[in-house]
Amino acid sequence: MKIPRDLGADELIKLLKKKYGYEVTRQTGSHIRLTTTQKGEHSITIPNHNDLKIGTLNAVLTDVAVHMEREKQALMKELFE
């Protein structure tokens, strides 16, 4: 599965909240901090942009996959299908 090219921060936040329990803990400028307590506490920072750059989205998905102890492809299928 390919990484979506037109995914915005708002949509990614909704998907991460629904599937993995991430909650917005703070926002500083254009960066939003999300935290989950599933499988231990984990925080990620996402820039609040309409279209996230592919490299940024890839890094966020990789970080979440490592924390959730899942393959990145499996995580992407859960989020985007």
C-alpha positions in Angstrom: 0.0 0.0 0.0 1.2 3.5 -0.9 1.3 6.4 1.5 -1.7 8.8 0.8 -0.6 11.9 -1.0 -3.5 14.2 0.0 -3.8 13.5 3.7 -4.1 16.5 6.0 -3.3 16.8 9.7 -6.9 16.9 10.8 -7.8 13.7 9.0 -4.7 11.9 10.4 -5.5 13.0 13.9 -9.0 11.7 13.6 -7.7 8.3 12.3 -5.1 8.0 15.1 -7.6 9.0 17.7 -10.2 6.4 16.5 -7.8 3.5 16.0 -5.1 3.9 18.6 -6.4 6.3 21.2 -4.2 9.3 20.5 -5.5 12.5 22.1 -4.4 16.1 21.4 -2.4 17.2 24.4 -1.2 20.6 23.3 -0.6 22.8 20.3 2.3 25.2 19.9 2.0 27.4 16.8 1.4 25.1 13.8 2.5 21.9 15.5 0.0 19.5 17.3 1.2 17.1 20.0 -0.7 13.8 20.3 -0.3 11.3 23.1 -1.6 7.8 23.7 -1.4 5.4 26.7 -1.9 2.2 24.7 1.1 0.0 25.1 2.7 2.6 27.4 2.8 6.4 26.9 3.8 7.6 23.5 3.8 11.1 22.0 4.1 12.4 18.4 4.1 15.8 16.9 2.3 16.6 13.7 2.5 19.9 11.7 -1.0 21.4 11.2 -1.0 21.5 7.4 -3.7 20.8 4.9 -1.5 18.3 3.0 1.3 16.6 4.9 4.5 16.0 3.1 5.2 12.4 2.2 8.4 12.3 4.3 6.7 13.7 7.3 3.7 11.3 7.1 6.1 8.4 6.6 8.1 9.4 9.7 4.9 9.7 11.8 3.5 6.3 10.6 6.9 4.6 11.2 7.0 6.0 14.7 3.5 4.9 15.5 4.1 1.4 14.0 7.2 0.9 16.1 5.4 2.0 19.3 2.4 -0.2 18.5 4.7 -3.1 17.6 3.2 -3.5 14.2 4.4 -3.6 10.6 4.0 -0.2 8.9 2.1 -1.8 6.0 -0.4 -3.4 8.5 -0.8 -0.1 10.3 -1.5 1.7 7.1 -4.2 -0.8 6.1 -5.9 -0.4 9.4 -5.8 3.4 9.2 -6.6 4.0 5.5 -8.9 1.2 4.4 
